[in-house]
Amino acid sequence: MRIVCQKTILLFFITFTVINAFAQSRSVTGKVLDEATNLPLAGATVSVKGMKRATVTNAAGAFEITAEQNQILEVSYAGYAPSEWRVSGTTAPTITLSPGAASKMDEVVVVGYGTQSRRNVTSAISKLDNKVLQTAPRSNIASALQGTVPGLQVVNATGQPGATPMVMLRGGASINSPGSPLVVVDGVIRDYNDIPAQNIESIELLKDAAATAIYGARANNGVILITTKQGKTGRAEVTYKYTGGYNKRRDLYNYMNAKDFIYYNRLGNLNSGRTLTQANQSRGYGLFTDSANLSSFDIRQYNSSTASLLAKGWDTVGDPYGGTIIFKDHSGEIEDIVFRNTHTNDHYINVMAGNDRGKFFAAFDYYNEDGIIVGSDYKRYSLDLNGSYKIKPNLEVTTGSTFSTSSQYGAIAGDVNTLYRSMAIWPTFNPWIDSAKTLPNPGNSASDGNPLYWLQKSVRNNQVTRITANAAVKWDIIKDLYLKVSGSGYLYQSLNEGFTKATQTYANIFLPTPTYSSTARPSYANQSNYFQQQYNALLNYNKTFGKHTVNPMLGAEYYGIRNFDMQVSGTKSPTDDITTVNAATAFAAGPNYTTRSEYRVISAFGRLNYDYANKYLLQLVFRQDGVSSLAEGHQFGFFPGMSAGWNLHNESFFANSGLSKVISTFKPRFSYGINGNVAGLGRYEVQGVYSSQGLYNGNAGFSYTGLVNNDLRWEKSKTADVGFDMGLFKNRVNLLFDYYVRNTSDLLTQLNLPSYTGFNSFRTNLGQFQNRGYEFSLTANVLNSPSGLKVDVGANASFVKNKIIKLPYNGNANNRQGGMQVYDPVSKQVIWVGGYQEGGTLGEIYAFKQVSIFKDANEITQVANNRKDLIAGISGPGVNYGTGKITPGDVNWLDVDKNDTIDSRDQVRIGNIYPKWTGGFWASANYKGFSIYSRFEFALGHTIYNDLVARTLGNYQGTFNYFDLQKQAWSPTNTSTDIPKVYYADQVAAPTGKKNYTRSNNANVALNSNNSRFYEKGDYLALREITLSYDFNQSLLSKTHFFTAGRIFLSGNNLVYFTKFTGPSPEPPVTPGTNTITGVYTGTYPTPKSYTFGIQLTF
């Protein structure tokens, strides 16, 4: 695949270099002036239409650019109406610009199956500012959407290179599984993971139902339209861009050194009443005497026989049990092995050319990024070819294809275990067997040892291939009427292979005769094939009759996909030398499988645009989809939409009013539409679900495991949107605003069934869910100095609130599903909260409120003398209850109902896992070829449960290291604190543990019912990008007689979070690969800080 890509791009490079040699061009000089003042405009952009060649005017308004005869020069300047000039003869042009429309209101936006001017758009559509795509290397272009498009929430679920962020529009349209927007690339429904940012011409987001209804069933969560670059008319042009990045790990929590680790762990054992023998049998801080522990852990009893170790860099610490311990500090060594600073390299080249008959574009990209966690990386090769040719003046053929192959590897121990166990590993553990540090110590596992050992024992192979091919024929039947027929195919193939060699732990490796801890040698090979076909035909008519313009469009589409997945998995290979599954000798039934499925959608759709005198705008749209996943009689859904707008500024009464001096353009608009969704429904669910029940008398058995509901129908989302587009001060300031209400009905939800039915649940269409919110975006040209200094700023923000309207009837109040009972001090009654219930919201958090830490016995007697803590099984001194007593250093919990009993009803609302506000802002300044651009992103209103901190300080594992924060724990000399007294393991029954952290969750990961102290506000402001660039002056480039454009830049990305959250990332925690926000931070792969240098040259 790589060789084919390289040969193909080389062929096109040579071809168009030859074409370039024959092209006739010359240097064009001229000036750009202000039409009103006749003063020069410094910093105006002059570009060759359809080409990448561009320059800026100097302080005198002069420019020089290379162009061919009859090519068009496009001239633009913020706050001025753009202008064009055709190259003719040897005349040096003087081009004047009049103050007028900025580009925001005149921009062209891509809509479903077409394009429109922003001035005529009547629905909610946002367009990405392409500045975001110009510099930073991106393993996934979804990161460019973070904080740049109002209404779209983009969250980094993991910082692993190549990973896809969570992308969700307007809070999602479902209770259980909010989906991502539909992605359409050049008309093909597909992933965007492999698309190089440099290949993208534009990205639009269709948000309201009037805009998305044209895509019907699959557009319930919005539509992202990506248009890639195409060939342009003009001389052949080659552009090469190199971007190199340096990726720096973020600061993590500070862990204790070995001295503090030994002291506080043994102190916790002592506080828990564990014996000295028990403490000495604990890994890491115990005093073992066997050869394996003595060889792997540098900790001993201090006495005359070990005192000499002090001269070899060892140290001593007082033992809370009495005596002294000698040790060597290995703190931070595993962390330095796990984390590393790495590099990114991105090489990109494209070739484009065209004339009045045909156009051509080819691009090749090589991207390579090493992850900041050892063993993780991402590599991608991408090739893009497209072209068009006019067979006849009224008949044009376009074709395109893309090829990509990529490989992605994650942390060997997984994200969570790496961030928890590997970082909290015992600092007395020596990660090396030899003094030269060439032989890694396996420790106890991949997360409890040196990861380099486990990487050596793991053979991994990952390869993902994506191929698209599309072709279209456009026939201009008569003037203003054309027929376009297109077809595409999309092939996705993934291959994952793995093999683990025979492994040892430290306990095996230091035996007199070393043994293996595992010779299972598990191996697997998984292959997934996905093929998609898409065909459509469009008939489009566009005609103006006086002041009336009508644009009807009708279309039909077929969409079909076929999946085939298979896996073979085995164990007990006799040797490490054969790493494929064929060497395995044992095969279990579950992990070995093949699956096959198909899915089809047949559609008809249409749109009518009407424009009267560019004042009154109306759009009507419909789509009818039929899907194969619903039963007969319910397969077809009809999804209409309408929108209207009024260009008020074009009315004579407005133009003659004083408002027109301030408000240049004003367009109120309204839209309403319906979308459908069946994404949560299995492809064959309405036909019944059968599952394997294992072996019975040696024979495989299948059983009916799901009730059939043949009446299942489409989910429907009805969205009303009211907004306006407004330009101020001759459109130097542009504001877009939307208020929306989206009601999703007939939700595909599960109705829980009584156990006697033999089934757990039954799928129904009985739910209703609402999202409503506000969105705005603002762009402004702040300064246009005659000296050439330009300053532009922009901002966007979105507010969203959800509400459950209706749930399936189940006999509970408000048809509640899940939740808990708490005491409400206002009504003085026990009420149900959390879970799902009508009138409630998603993501509510309830927990036990930590009021304080008990300072001493007197305070316990005064506050909790008769208290029973039913969660921890302990009580105050005046009560005979439980297995332990409340002691100084334990948590003083809020007794909400004031009954001297702490139970589940004493929980209080802590917050919500979903941000209320999301958005971003940016600023740019340009001066004589130099520019600086900065971009920020924010989220406000969400709460995060920091399970990593609670788990580490609570020492759920029993022997791992603590954060330095543990030094602030209660002690007889430190009674004013918010950190409980250290114990052996918080979740263990009293008196060994007091459940000061985990409470009723018993060390399990859970959002609710923990200690309120470890819920943190996730509000943040992130500096996503700051870029300094320089565009070479055209006069300098012309002297090379080779280059026509050049640019260099320096950029910093994801540099800092301004937040009170104590972890490395305050973004809402997400289950990777889903749109599920969990609200629980267990430790995620940190997003690195990146510093990049790049150069782009065109010739």
N, C-alpha and C positions, 0 to 999 in steps of 0.2 A: 504493500500500500504506500509506504513512504517513498519507495523508489519510483513508483508510478507518478506520485504527486510531483516529485522533484523533476522528473523528465518532462512532464507536461508543462510545468511553469517555465522551464528552461526553453522549451520549444516556442512558447508564446513570447517570451522575453526576446529571443533572437528575431522572431518574425516582426515584432513591432519596433524593435530597434532599427531594423532595415527600413521599415515604413517611415520612421522618424527622420532618417537620413535624407529622404526624398522630399520631406515636407518643406514648404517655402514659408519662412517666417521672418519678421523684422522687429526691431525695437521701436516701440511706440512711446512717445513722450507727450505730456500734456499737463494741464492744470485743472484743479477742482476748486470752484469758488462758491461762496454764498450768493444766491441769486438776489437777495434783498440788499446786501451791503457791499457786494462785489469783493469781499475780503476772502483770502485763501482759507480753505478748510484743511487743517493739518490733521493727519490720522485717518482720512477717509480711505475706505477700502476700495481698491480697483481690482477687479478679477475678470478673467476671460470666461464668458458664459459657457457652462458645461464642462469646464476644466478645473483642475485644482490650482492653476497658476493664479497668484494674487500678489498684490503689493499694497503699501499704504503711502499716502502723500506725505511729503516733508513739511517743514514749517512754512514754506512758501506755497504750499498746495500743489507742488509739482510731483509728478510720478513718471516712472519709466517701467514698461512691461513689454515682454515679448509676445507678439500675436501675429496671426496670419491675416491675409486679405479677406475681408467680409466677415471676420469673426466679430462677435459682439462683446464690448466691454461693459460690465455691470459696475455701477458706482453706488456705494451706499455709505451713509453716515448716520449715526444714531440721532434721532430727532428730526431727520430730514427725509423727504420722499426720495426713494431710489430713482436712478436714471440709467439709461443705456445709450451706448454710442457704437456705431458700426465702423470698423476699421476700413478706411478707403483712401487710396493714394498715399501721399506722404504728409498729409495735413496733420499738424499738431493740435489736437482738440483742446478747447477750453470748455469744460463741462460745468454747468451751474446746477446747484441743488437748491430746492426751495424747502423751507421749514414745513414739515408736514408729518405724515404718518410714519411712526416707527414700525419696525418690522413685525411686532407682535400681532397687530390687528390685520396685517396683510399676509401673514404667513399662510402657507398652504398646509392643510392637515389631511392625513390619510384617514378615510372612513371605510366602512365595510364596502368592499368591491368598488372603490373609487376614491376621489379626492374632492376637497372643497376648500374655498377660501375661508379663513377664520371669520371674515365679515358676514358670511352666509350660514355659518354653523348655528344651529338652534338647539343642540343637545350638549351634554356635558362631556367634553373631550379635552384631554390634556396632552401636551406635546413636550417631550424631553428636550432640554437645552443641550445641544450637541457638544458644548464645552466640556461636559462631564466625560465624554468618550475620547477626548483628544490626547490625554497624557498617560494616566496610570495604566499599567498592564493589568488586565482583568482575566482571571481564569474563568469567571462567570459574569456575563454582562448584567445580571440582575442586580449586582451591587451598585451599578450606576443609577438605579432607580431609588436608592435609599435617600429619602429626604428631598427628592427632586420633583416628585409628582404628587399634587394634593390628593388625598383620599386613599393613597396606596401605602400600606405598611409593609416595609421590607426589614426582616430581622435576620441577622447572622446566627443561624442555629449552631454553627461551628465555624472555626477559623481554618479548618482543613482546606488546603488548596484544591480548587475544582468543585467544592461543595456548592450546592444550590441553596440560596437563602429562602426563608419563608416569605412568600409574597401573597398578600391578602388585601382585597379591595373593600373599603367601606365596612369593615368589621365582619365580612363573610355573610353568606346567605343561608347558613344552616346551623342548627344547634350542635349536632354531633360531630360533623366533619366538614368544616368550612373549607371550600376548595380554593385553588389558585385561579387567576384569570386564564382564559383561553389564550394561547399564544399562536399567532398566525404570522409566518415569515414568508413574505412574497407570495401570499395566497395559500401557503401550505401550512396545515396544522402540524406543529412539531415542537420539539424542545429547542431552547436557545442556548443550551450548555456549551455547544461547540462553536458558536459564532464569534469570530474575532471582532472586537469593538471597532477596529478600523474599517471593517466591511459595512458598517451600518450607516445608512443615509439618514434615517429618521426612526423614532419610536413614538408611537401614539398610544394613549390609553382611552378606550371607550368605557364610560362609567355608568351612565344612566341607561334605563331599559330602552329608550327611544333609539339610542345609538347602537346598543348591543342586540336588539331584537332581530336584526338582519342576520345574526349568527344563531339565533334560536336556542335550541336545547343546551348547547355547550357553553353559552355565554352568560350563565346565571351569575358568575362571579367576575364579570367584566371581560374585556378583551384587550390584549396587548398586541398591537400591530407593529411589526418590524419590517421596514423596507430596507433592503440592502442596496449597495451601489450598483449602478448599471453603466454600460458604455455611454460615452458622450460624443457628440459631433465635434470634430476637430482633429488636429494632429495627434499622433500617438504620444502617449505620456506614460512614463514609468515613475513610480513612487516607491522609495524604500524607507522603512522606518525601523529603527532599533530602539528598544526600551530595555534598560537594565535596572534591576531593583535590588535593594538590600533590605532584607526582612529581619526585623529585630523583635525578639520576644517581649511581651508585656511583663511588667512587674507582677508577681504573684504574691501570695501571703508569705510572711516571714515565719519560718519554722524555728524551733528551738535548736540550739547547738546540743552537742552530746551531754554536756554537763547538766544543763537544765532538763533535758529529756530524761536522764536517769533520775534526777532528783524528784521531778514532779510526778513521774510515773510511779516511782516507789512510794512517794507521799500519798498518791491516790490509793494505792494498795493498802497502805497503813490506815488511811481514813475509812476505807471500806471494811476494815477488820480482817483483812487477809493475813495469813501467817507469813513469817519470813520465808519458810520453805516454798509457799505458793508464789511469793514474789520472785524468788530465785529461779523458779521454773518458768518464768515468763520471758519470751524471746525478746532480745534487744537490750533489756535492762536487768535481766536475771543473771545469776552467776553459775552458769553451767560448767561442768568439768569434762564433758566428752570432747573428743578430738574435732568433730564437725563444728560445734559451737565455738570452741577455742580458736579454730582456724578462720572462722567467718566473722566472729564478733570480737572486737577489741575492747573487752571489758573483763576485769579481774577484781578479786578481793585485794585490797592494798595491804601488803605485809612485807617482811624483809626479802622474800623471794621475788617479789614483783617490783620492789622499789627502783630497781635499775632501769625500768622502762621509762622513768621520768626523763632520763637522758636521751631517749629516743623519740621525744615529742609527745609523750603521754601526759595526762593531767589527772588530778584527783578531785573527788567531790564527796562531801559528807553524806552518809546514808541516813535517811530519816529513821531507819530501824536501828541505827547505831553503827559505829565503825566508819571505815573509809573505803571508797571504791576508786580504783585506778582505771583509766580508759584512754582511748585514742579517738579524737574527734574526726569523723568522716562526714559531718553534716554538709549538705550542699553538693556532695560528689555525684550522687545519683541524679539530682536535679540538673547538674551541668552536663550529664550524659544524655538525659531525656530531652532537654531543651538545647537549641542551638540557634545561632543567627545564620541565615541562609541568603541565597541569591535567586533572583528571577531573571530569565532572559526571554525576550520576545522579539523575533525577527519577522518582519512583514514586508511583502512586496506585492505591488499590483501593476497591471498594465491595462490601459484603456485607450480606445480609439474609436473613430466612427466618421461617417459621412452622411450625406442625405439619403443613402440607401440602407446602410447597415451600421451597427454599433457592436462593440465588443468590450468585455471586461473579464479579467482574470486576476485572481489573487491567491497568494500562498502565505500561510502563517505557521510559524513554529513557536510554541510556547512551552517553557519548562520552568517549574517552580518547585523547589525543595521546601517541604514543610518545616516549621520550627520545632516540631516534635520528631525525634529521630525515627526513621523508617517510613515517614509519610512524605509523599510527593505527588506531583501531577505533571503529566506531559501530554501535549496535544499537537497533532498535525492537521491542518485544515486547508482545503483547496476549494476555491469557488470559481466557476466558469459560467458566464451568461452572455447572451448576445441576441440581436434582433436583425432581421433583414426584410426589406420591402420587396416582395416578389413582383408586385405591381403597385402603382401609386395608391391603390385602395386595399391592398392585401399585405399584411405584415405578419411575419412569423417570429416568435420569440422562444428561446429555449434557455434552460439553465440547469446546472447541476452542482451539487456540493458533495464533497467527500471529507470525512474526518475520522481520525482514529485517536483514541486517548487511553491513558492508563492512570489509575488513581489508587493510591495506597494510604491507609490510615495508620494510626498508632497501633503498635503490636498488642498492647494491652487494652485497647479501647479508650475513648475519651475520658469517661468517668473514672475508671480505675487508675488511669495515668494521673489524673489531677488529684485523686484522693489517695490511693494506696502508694503509688510510686513516689509522690511528693512527701508523704508522711512516713516514709520508710525509716527504719531504725538508724539513727545517725552513728551508732556504734558498728554498723555493718560495713565490712570492707568489700566494695564491689569488685575487687580484683583478687585473683588467686595468686598472681605473681607480682613481685615488686616492680617489674618493668611495665605493668599494666597492659599486657597483651592478651591475658586469659581472663575473660569476664566470669565473675561468680554468679551462678544461676539464681542464688537465693532460694526462695521457696516457690516462686511462680513468675510469670511474665511481668506482673505488676508488683511483686514483692522481691525483686532481684535486679540484676543488671540487664536492661533490655537488649543489650548487644548480644548476650548469650542466646536469648530467645529469637532474635532476628536471624542469627546464624542457623538456628534449628528450624526455621520456618521458610518454606519455599512458596512464594506467592506469584500469581500471574493474573493480571487484570487487563482486559482489552475491550473497549467499547468502540464500535464502528457505526457511523451514521452516514447514510447515502440518500440524497434526494435527487430526483430528476423531474423536471417539469417542462411542459411545452404548451404554447398557446398560439392560436391563429385569430387575428383580428381582421374582420372584413367590414370596410366602410361601404355599406350597401348603397346608401345615398348620402348626400350631405346631411350631417346632424344625426344620422342613424347608423349604428354599427352593431355587429354581432361578434362576440368573442367566445371562443370555445377553448377550454384549457383542461389539462389533465396533469396529475402528478403522482409520483410514487415516493414513499419514504420507507427506508429499510433501517431498522435498528437491530443491532446484534451485540450481545455482551457475552463475554467469556470470563469466568472466574475459576481459577484452579488453586488448590492449596494442598500442602503436604507438611506434616510436622515430623521431624526425625525423632529418634529415641532421645529422651531428655533425662536430665539428672536434676536433683536439687542439691543444695549444699550438704544435706545430710547424707547423700550418696557419694558425693565426689571426694569426700575426705575420709572415707572408710579405708582401712588397710588394703582391701580389694574393692575398688570403686564399683558401684552397681548403677543401674538405671532406675529412675522412679517411674518411668513409663516407656513401654515398648509397643504401645498401641499403634503408633505411626498412623494417625488418622489422615485420610486423603479424600478429596472431593473434586468434582468438576461440574460446574453449573453453566448451562448455556441457555440464553434467552433470545428468541427471534420474534421480531414484531414487524409486520409489513402492513403498510397503509396505502390505500388507493383513494384518490379524490378526483372527481371529474365534475366540471360545471360548465354551464352555458349561460351567457348574459346577452340580453338584447337591450341596448341603451339608446335613448333618443334625447336630444338636447336642442331646444328651439326657442328663439326669442320672437315674440309677436308684439311689436311696439314696446310697451312697458312690461309686458308679460313674458316671463321665462319659465318654461316647463321642462322638467328632466325626469321622465319616467324610466324605470329600469325593471326588467323581469328576468328571473333566473331560475335554474334548476340545478340540483347538485346530488351526487352520489358520494357517500363516504363509507368506506369499509375497512376493517382491520382484521388481521389474523395473527394470533399469538401461538407460539409453540415454546414450551419451556421443558427442560429436562435436567435432571441431576443424578449423578451416580456418586455414591459415598461409601467408603469402606474403611476398615481398620486391619490391624495385624499383618502389615506387610513384613516380610522376613528381613528386609534390609533397608538402609538409608539411601542406597544407591539408585533405586528406582522410585522416582517421585510421582509417578502417575498411578491412577487408581487401579490399573490392571494388576498391580502387584499385591493388592489387598486380598485377604483371604476370608474376611467376614463382612457381610453386608446386611444391615438392618433394613426392615421393610419401610419405615417412615421416611428416611432421608433419600430414598431412591424412588424416583418418580418421573413421569412425563405428563404434561398437561397440554391441552389444545383448546382454543376457544376462538370464536368469531363474533363480530359485532358490526351492525350496519345501520346507517342512517340515510334515509331518502328525503330530499327536501325540495320545496318550491318556495321562492321568496320574491319580493318586489319592493320597490321604493318609488315614491313620487316626490320630487322637489318642486316647489312653486315659489316664484319670486316676482313680486310686483314693484317695479321701479326701484329695486334695491332697497325697499322700505319694509314691505310686509313679506315675511318668510314662513313657509309652511312645509313640513316634511311628514309624509305618511309612509309607514313601513310595515311589512308583515313577513312572517316566515311560518311555514308549516313543516314540521319534522315528523317523520315516522321512524321509530327505533325498534330494533329486534329484541330488546331486553324486556319489553312489556308484553302482556298477553293480548291476544286478538280482541279488538274492541276498544283497547286503550292505547294502542301503539302510536296514534297520531295526536299531535298537539299543535294548536294554532297560537301564534305569539305575535300580536300586533304592537305597534308603537306609533306615537305621533309627537311632534314637537313644533313649536311656533316661536317666531321672534319678530321683533319690531326694531328696525334701524331708526330709532327716534331722531338721531342727529341729521338724518336726510330730510326731515320734515322742514318746510319753509318757516313755520312758526318757531321751531327750535333754533334754526340757523340765524334767525333775526333777533333772537333773545340774547340777553346778556350772558346766559348760561353757556352759550357756544364759545365764549371767550375762554372758558375754563374747561368745559367738558367737550372734547373734540368728537368723541364717538360714544354712543350709549345705546346698548341693545338689550332690553329685557327679553327673557325667553322662558318658555315653559315646556315641559315634556312629561309624557306619561307612556308607560309601556309595560309589557308582560314578558318575562323570560321563563323558560322551563328548565328542569333539571332532573336527571335520573342517575347522576354520577355515583350516588351511594348504593345503588342497586346492583346486585350481581348479574352477570350476563345471562345466567340460566336460573335465577332464583325463582321466577314465577313458574318454573317447570318442576320445582321440587328439589330439595337438597339431600343428597345421599353421601355418607361418609364411611370410611373404612372403620371397622370395629375390631381390627386385629384378627388373630387366628382363632378358629374354633375347630377342634379336632384336626388340626393341621391344615385347615382350609381357610382362605381369606373370606371375611364376611363384610357385607355392606348393609347399612341400615338407613332408614328414612329418618333424617335428623332435623328437618325443618318443615314447618307447616307451610302450605302453599296458599297464597292470597292472589287469586287471579284478577282481583279488582284493583290491584295496585295501579296508580296512575301518576302522572307527572307532578312533581313539585312545581309550584308556580310562584314567581316573585313579581309583585306589582310595585312599580317604582314611580313616584311623582317627584319631579325636580323643578324647582323654581330658581332662576339665577339671572345674572346679567353680566355683560362684557362692557367695560367702560374705559375710555381713553381720556386722559387729562393733559392739558397744556400741550396741545398739538401732538397728542399721543406720545409724549415723552414719559408719561406714567400710564401704565395699563393695569387694570384690575379685573379679575374674573372671580365671580362669587356664585356658589351653589348652596341651596338648602334642599335636602332630599328626605323622603320617607319611603322606606322599602319594607313591604309586608310579604313575607314568604309563607304561603299556605300549603296545605296538603303535604306537610313535611313527612319524608320517609323515616319514620321513627319506629323503635322497637317497643312493643307493649309487653311488659313482663307478665308471665302466666303462672298460675299456681303450680306447685311441684307435681300434683297428682295428674296433670295433663301429660306428663312425660316430656314436655318441651319447656325450654327456658323462656322463650319470647316468641312474639308474632309480629311480623312487619306490617305496619299500617300507614295510612295517609291522614293522620289525625292531629298533626301539630301545626302551630302557627307562630311565627317569629318575626320580630320587627327590629329594624335598624333605622335610626335617623341621625342626621348630623349636618354639619356645616363644613364648607371648604372654601378657601380663597387662595388666590395666587396674585402676586404683585410684582411687576417689573418696572424699573424706573431708570431713565437716563439722567443722572444727577448733574453731570458736568460735561460740557463740550467747549473746551478752551480753544481759542484761536491758535494757541501754540501747539495744539495737537493732543492735549491731555483729555481723555475720555474716561468717565467713571460711570459704571452701571451697577445697579443692585437689584436683587430679587428676593422674594420670600414666599413661602406657602405654608398653610396650616390647615389641619383637619380635626374636627371634633366628631366623635361617634358615640352613641349610646344604644345599647340593645335592651330588648324586653321580650320575655316569653309571653305570648298572647294566649296560646291554647296548647294543651297536651292531651294525649289519649286518656279517656276516662279509666280510672283504676280504683275508685272508691275513696281515695285519700282527699283531704282538703286541698283545693287548688290542683288536684290531680298530681300531687307531688311525687317525684321520683328521687329517691336518695335523700340526702340532707341529714340534719341533726336537730335535736331539741335543745334549746337554750332558754335561760330565764330572761324575760324582758322586764327590766326595772320600770319601764314606763307604764305598761299595762299590768305589771305584777302577775304575769302569767307565763307559763312555759309555751314557747312557740317553736314552729319549725322554720329553720333557715337553711340556706345552702342548697345543694343539689339542683334539680330542675323543678320549678313550680310556676304555675300561671301567675303573672304579675311580677315575677322575679327577674333578675338579671343573671347573666352568666359570669362565672369567675369570682364570686364572693368568697372571702377568706375569713374563717373563724378560728380562734386559738385561745389558749389560756393566758391571761394577762399577768405578766410579772410586775408586781408592784414594787418590790425591793428584794434585797438579800437580807435575811435575818442577821443582825449584827452580833447578837449575844443571847444568852439564855433568858435574860430579863425581858428582852423584846418578844421572844417567843411566848413567854408566860403572859405578857400583856395582850398580845395580838392573837395568838393561836393556841392558847392553853387547852381548849376543848375541841380543837380542830381535828377532823378526820380527812386525810387525803386519800380518797378511794382510788385514785389513779396510781399513786406510788405505793399504796399499802402502808402508810406511816401515819402517825398521829402526834398531837401535842402532849405535853407532860401530864395534863389532867385527864387524859382519856386512855383507856386500855384497848388499843385497836392496832391491828396490822403486825408486820414483821420488823418494824423499826420505828424510830422516833424522829421528829423534826428537830434538827440540830442547827447551831449557828453555821451559817454558810449555805443553808438551803434556801430555796426560793419562797418568798412570801407571795402566794397567789391571791388574785382578786376573788373574794367570795361574793359573787354578784348577788345571790339571793340571801346572803347574810344568815345562813343556817349552820355555820361552823362545819360545813361539809364541802369539800372540793370534789366535784364530779363533772361529768361532761356538760351539765347544764350551766356551768360557770364560764363558758367560753364567750368571747366578745368578738365583734366584727373588727378585723384588722385592716382590710382594704380589698382591692380587686386586682386580679392578675393582668387585666387589659389596660393599656394606656388610653386615656381619654383624649389627649391631644398628641398629634404627630405632625411633623413637618420639617422644614429646613429653610435656610436662607443662604445667599451667596453674594459676592461682590467681585467686581473686576475693574481693573484700571489699565489703560493702554496709553503708551506714549512713544511715538517714533519707533515703532517696531517692538518695543518692550511691552510686556503685559504681565500682570499678576492677577491670579484668580484664586479665590478661597470659597470653600463650601462647608456649611455646617448642617447637621441633622439633629433633631431632638425628639424626645418622647416624654410625656408627662402623665402622671396619674396612676402608674402601675406599681404594684407591690411584689416583692420577690422573697420567697422563703429561702434563706441561705442554709440549705441542708449541709453543704460542705463545711461551714463553720461549726454548726451544731454537732455534726457527726465527728468532727476532729476534736473539738473541745470536750464533747461527751465521751470520746474514746470508745465508740461502739465496738471497735475491733479488740480493744483491751491492751494492746501493746504498742500501737503506733505513736508517732511523734505528735506533739501539740504545736499550735501556732504560738508565737510569742505572747499573744493576747492572754494565754493561760497564766502568765505571770501576774496578771491583774486579779486573779481569782481571790476569793475571800480567804483570809488567814487570820489568826489571832492578832496579827500586827497590821492587817489591812482589812478593816471591817466595813469601810465605805466604798462599795464597788457594785457593779452590776453583773459580775461573773461569779457563778456559784462555786462553792468549794470543790476541789478536784477529787474525783472518785475513780475507782478502777474502771468501771464501765457503766455508763449512765442507765442503760436499759435493764440491767440485771436487777433482780428483786432485792428489796431492802433487806439488810442494811448495806449490801455491797454497792447498790446503786439507788439513787433517789428519784430518777426520772425527772430531773431538773431541765432536761433538754427535750428528749423525745416524747415525754408524756405518754399518752395512750398508744402511740404508734410502735412502741417496742423496737426501735431502731429501723423500722421500715420507712422507705421514702414516701412521704405523704404531704399534701398541701396544707391540710387543716390539722388542728388539734396538737400543735407543738407549742413551744415557749415563744411568747410574743417578742421577746428580746431579739430573736433571730429572724424576724421579718424586717426587711429593709425597703426603704423607698427606692424605686428604680429610676426616678427622674434623671434625665441626663441631657447634656448638650455635647455632641461629638464633633470634633474637627475632622471631617472626612477627607478634605483635600486642600492643599495650598500649593500653587504652581507658579513658577516664574519662567517665562519663556521669551524668546527673541526670534522674530522673523527677519531673515536676512533681507537687506535692501535690494530692490530689483536692479539698481545700477551696479551694485557689487556683483550680483549673480550674472549679469549680462557680460561682465568681463571674463567670466570663465568660458563663455561660448559653449556651455554644456548644461549647467543647472538652470532651471527656470524658477524654482522655489526652494526655500530651505528654512528649517526651524530647529532650534534646540530648546530644551526645557529641563528644568529641575522640579521635582514634585515630592511632596510628603503626603502620605495617605494614612488615615486612621491613626492620627498622631496622639490624640488625647481624648478622654472622656471627662467632662466636668460633671461630677456626680458625687453623691454621698454614699452610694453603694460601695461596699468594701472589696468586692471581688474584681477580677480583671475586666469583666464586661457587664454593664447594667442593662443590656438589652433583654427583653422578656425571654425567659428560657423556653425553648421550643424542642419538641421531639424531632430530631433530624429526619428529613425526608417527608415530613407532614406539615400541615398548617395548624397543628395543635400546640397552643401555648399552655405550658404546664404550670408556670409560676414557681417552679422549684429549681433552684440552682444546685446541681449536684457536682458541678465541675465540668466545664466544656472546653474544647480546644480553643485557646485564645486567638482572637484575630490579631495578627502581628502588626506592628508599626512598619510601614514601608517607605523607603526613600528611593526615588528613581531618577535616572538620567536618561534622556532620550534625544534622538536626532532624526529628523525627517528630511529627505531630499527628493526633489522631483526633477526629472530631466526628460 
